């Protein structure tokens, strides 16, 4: 995903392979399998171009990170405790970014963010 986000355009498996090969040896089939798995999970979409496909990100890196955090938080048997631990691991800069995000959300909806489902 990082390579696709960095290029910010549709890419082929061969392009990603060539880029990754600068750092390590990797098989074409490995890159193809990973990109197809990401497509099946809904993170990439592909369009046919001749005998190959071009893949592009369905969402931004920020949306992807948010979905991962939400998935991890939702899997917790004690979401409040998970948040306390997560916030405890944050740097001062990250906590400031969190405060900024909360101010933005509250300016859009003064009643605050919606409660998670099932609460």
Residue pairs with C-beta under 8 A, 6 or more apart in sequence:
1 38
1 43
1 44
1 57
1 61
1 64
2 61
3 11
3 16
3 19
3 20
4 11
4 16
4 44
4 55
4 56
4 57
5 57
5 60
5 61
7 15
9 56
10 47
10 54
10 55
10 56
11 54
11 55
11 56
12 49
12 52
12 53
12 54
12 55
13 28
13 31
13 32
13 35
13 52
13 53
13 55
14 28
14 52
16 31
16 35
17 26
17 28
17 31
20 26
20 31
35 44
35 46
35 55
38 44
38 55
39 45
39 46
39 55
42 58
43 57
43 58
43 59
43 64
44 55
44 56
44 57
44 58
45 55
45 56
45 58
46 53
46 54
46 55
46 56
47 53
47 54
47 56
59 67
72 82
73 79
73 82
73 83
73 86
74 116
76 82
79 116
87 95
87 98
90 98
102 113
105 112
105 113
106 112
106 113
